[in-house]
Amino acid sequence: FWRRHIGGMKEDFVTIHHLLGDEGFRALCEAYLAAHPPTSFTLRDLGEHFDAFVRRTEPWASDSLVHDCARLEWAFVDAFDAPDAPPLDPVTIAEAPEEAWSGARVVLHPSVRLVAMAHAAHVFRAEVRAEKAPERPAPAPTHVVVYRGPEKLMYVEVEALAFALLERLAKGVPLAAACEEVAAEAGVADASEL
């Protein structure tokens, strides 16, 4: 039981395994699985509550890089299995009247995951997955968009303002209102200046 489940967790959370080592990762997984025993037939769902668990459980709750890695790794798992959506129809966009754009609602692809972190955990993750031996990254606020590309999972780092806009669009805020809210938070009078 433990070997199979911890092996599944290691595949999904390889960066945390790198950070904690074999024994530390095993201890974390055993504590997590005791608190959140599997409720699904598939190992895919095993880490669904992992980020929340490490955020509230010591000694892991004190390590923001572990939180970032748990959230980022789960974003990749979640994006991989997200439903698909039809591509944008360029004709519909071209035919939209100009006055409609201010009230337009931009719907993000179902695989898009927005991940705000205290570290550049995406760079750390890439190096770990490339079987390098990266050092812990220094804290640096980072915003990443994870999504499923045509052939593989992708990610892109974005600026804080772009991330704030994407968060609002994901919540269904109309385009113009979302731009105005982000501009107001940034202290810019005109959203077109962003």
Order of alpha helices (4+ residues) and beta strands (2+ residues): alpha-alpha-alpha-alpha-alpha-beta-alpha-beta-beta-alpha-alpha
